[in-house]
Amino acid sequence: MIDEKDAMHKIGDLDVFPLCLGGNVFGWTADRERSFQILDAYAGAGGNFLDTADSYSAWVEGNRGGESESIIGEWAEARGNRDDLVIATKGGRHPEHPGLAAATMRAAVDDSLRRLRTDRIDLYFTHFDDPSVPVEEIMTTLDGLVAAGKVRQIGVSNIELDRLQASLEFAEREGKARYVAIQPEYNLVSRGSYEGPRRDLAEKYGLAAVPYYGLASGFLTGKYRPGSTVDSARAGGAARHLETERGRAVLAALDIVAEEQDVPVATVALAWLAAQPTVAAPIASARTLEQLPPLVEAARTTLTPDQLTRLTEAST
């Protein structure tokens, strides 16, 4: 167990554990019982930061979307620990509430609150931008949700740079609720989409990054090796990194640092990510109890400057 007070990072006025547990697997590759076990173990290790979305997991045959939110809501109610948690969810992609028009967003938030069995969402992200809606309308709607007490803080995920900048400028100029967090794809084998102008903008406006695909769909756990077969719903996407020189170089560097630190490869990959500018808490998910400890271990692992440099250079 680590000291929770010392471990927490700030996102706006939210105190979050520096490893965010991804809820994309709940109701997909982890059923309700296993999801409860994983959530119990994460909370037992001092974790308090959960990430989900209203669309998880609408892509599964027989699902409608919202399954992950429902499991998290049922678990928090059963454990009586809602006030100890920071729950982040995302809207804009639920099959019944697609897009970011004002009425759509308000209905989506109400449905998320019902599934999560709570009266407020701690951190609400626009999951994907909706270019058909002016940023002024989106930010004004989000501001209204904050004013109503349904949302505490707001964040943004997949959005073009010009729309992100316009959103931030509008909120600042008009005194509206402003984004405090950004959820980019970011990891050792996918750096270019965040590093550069997007991260510069995050630094300028004080956005905390909560990266998704922190383990590149499992590739950065080290279980994907030449000639290996991995039983995972995301195996195809992860294994493609083995075909690149950078992917193989990153694995080699991770192996060295993992041995030096005496921790799993996944722990090192997440510790590198956590050490990058603007990053408050990488997101990683576990579909089994056995997958969870290396993720949580990243919150108490500090890489040396030489180790950080070795990994950065391998991934360039």
Buried (B, 14 or more C-beta within 10 A) or exposed (E): EBEBEEBBBEBBEBBBBBBBBBBBBBBBBBEBEBBBBBBBBBBEBBBBBBBBBBBBBBEBEEBEBBBBBBBBBBBBEEBEEBEEBBBBBBBBBBEBBBBBBBEBBBBBBEBBBEBBBBEBBBBBBBBBBBEEBBBBBBBBBBBBBBEEEBBBBBBBBBBEEEBBBBBBBBBEEEEBBBBBBBBBBBBBBBBEEBBEEBBEBBEEBEBBBBBBBBBBBBBBBBBBEEEEEBEBEBBEBBBBBBEEEBBBBBBEBBEBBBEBBEBBBBBBBBBBBBBBEBBBBBBBBBBEBEBBBBBBBBBBBEBEEEBBEBBBEBBE
